Amino acid sequence: MPIDIESLKSERDRLKSQLRDVETKQRTLETELKALRQSEIRSKREIEALSTLIELNESRGDVLESTNT
């Protein structure tokens, strides 16, 4: 039974097309992931900054209470 070269070429072309689609989706997902990571980093920095402000405010409050007594 001979191998049909045209069907092999057709299958190869179909697989190449599928691969291009997968690669396009992968790039899109990588871009979304990068944006999510940047958002995560920004949120963590904001939390840290707010925590620092809270600590400073609380320590200043402790100092004011000790000077008033």
BELDAMO-V72041 format. One record per residue. N is the residue number from 1. SS is DSSP state (A for helix, B for strand, O for the rest). OMEGA is omega in radians with two decimals (none if undefined). Layout:
N,SS,OMEGA / N,SS,OMEGA
//
This chain:
1,O,-3.11 / 2,O,3.10 / 3,O,3.13 / 4,O,-3.09 / 5,A,-3.11 / 6,A,3.11 / 7,A,3.08 / 8,A,3.10 / 9,A,3.12 / 10,A,3.11 / 11,A,3.10 / 12,A,3.13 / 13,A,3.10 / 14,A,3.14 / 15,A,3.08 / 16,A,3.12 / 17,A,3.09 / 18,A,3.13 / 19,A,3.09 / 20,A,3.11 / 21,A,-3.14 / 22,A,-3.14 / 23,A,3.09 / 24,A,3.10 / 25,A,3.14 / 26,A,3.12 / 27,A,3.11 / 28,A,3.13 / 29,A,3.11 / 30,A,3.10 / 31,A,3.10 / 32,A,3.13 / 33,A,3.12 / 34,A,3.11 / 35,A,3.11 / 36,A,3.11 / 37,A,3.11 / 38,A,3.09 / 39,A,3.10 / 40,A,-3.14 / 41,A,3.13 / 42,A,3.12 / 43,A,3.13 / 44,A,3.11 / 45,A,3.11 / 46,A,3.11 / 47,A,-3.14 / 48,A,3.13 / 49,A,3.13 / 50,A,3.11 / 51,A,3.10 / 52,A,3.11 / 53,A,3.12 / 54,A,3.13 / 55,A,3.12 / 56,A,-3.14 / 57,A,3.13 / 58,A,-3.14 / 59,A,3.08 / 60,A,3.09 / 61,A,3.10 / 62,A,3.14 / 63,A,3.14 / 64,A,3.12 / 65,A,-3.12 / 66,A,3.12 / 67,A,-3.14 / 68,A,-3.12 / 69,O,none
//
